Amino acid sequence: MRLYCTHFTFCRCHGGLRYKDERGVECKNTPAREAGIVDSIWTLKELLTFRCFKTPIK
């Protein structure tokens, strides 16, 4: 379930999240890109090979 939610957020383009690229063409966007977390739409390979770093709990 966690993998599905992460794929949904970083890899899957959504029709309701649209932007215009530098040529003025309307394109679909991902929730992570819309929120400014990432700069590009991730591939499944990028998602599965991403190194996750744990932050210490203070």
Legacy VTK file of the C-alpha trace (Angstrom):
# vtk DataFile Version 3.0
C-alpha trace
ASCII
DATASET POLYDATA
POINTS 58 float
0.000 0.000 0.000
2.836 2.391 0.814
4.451 1.773 -2.594
1.139 2.471 -4.353
0.669 5.769 -2.477
4.242 6.841 -3.240
3.816 5.961 -6.930
0.532 7.900 -6.950
2.285 10.982 -5.524
5.585 11.012 -7.435
5.037 9.120 -10.729
1.395 9.259 -11.790
0.167 12.309 -13.704
-3.284 13.594 -12.764
-5.739 15.287 -15.083
-6.833 17.803 -12.464
-3.280 19.044 -11.876
-2.306 20.888 -15.033
0.421 23.359 -15.926
1.681 25.029 -19.094
5.225 24.194 -20.167
7.693 26.639 -21.746
6.030 26.171 -25.165
2.581 26.970 -23.761
1.358 23.380 -24.054
-0.934 22.228 -21.236
0.499 19.153 -19.441
-0.592 16.933 -16.555
1.282 17.133 -13.249
1.961 14.923 -10.212
0.969 15.927 -6.650
4.644 15.969 -5.552
5.632 18.267 -8.386
2.610 20.488 -7.791
3.642 20.836 -4.119
7.238 21.677 -5.091
8.762 18.563 -3.489
10.404 17.420 -6.759
11.322 19.149 -10.027
10.355 16.372 -12.442
7.947 13.485 -12.846
9.689 10.371 -11.536
9.942 7.086 -13.398
9.250 3.834 -11.574
12.994 3.072 -11.678
13.798 6.402 -9.983
11.208 5.665 -7.303
12.506 2.160 -6.576
16.180 3.214 -6.483
15.721 6.370 -4.369
17.873 6.292 -1.235
15.754 7.200 1.763
17.571 8.805 4.680
16.127 8.648 8.160
16.199 11.838 10.156
17.006 11.510 13.841
14.139 12.037 16.260
14.920 14.722 18.810
LINES 1 59
58 0 1 2 3 4 5 6 7 8 9 10 11 12 13 14 15 16 17 18 19 20 21 22 23 24 25 26 27 28 29 30 31 32 33 34 35 36 37 38 39 40 41 42 43 44 45 46 47 48 49 50 51 52 53 54 55 56 57
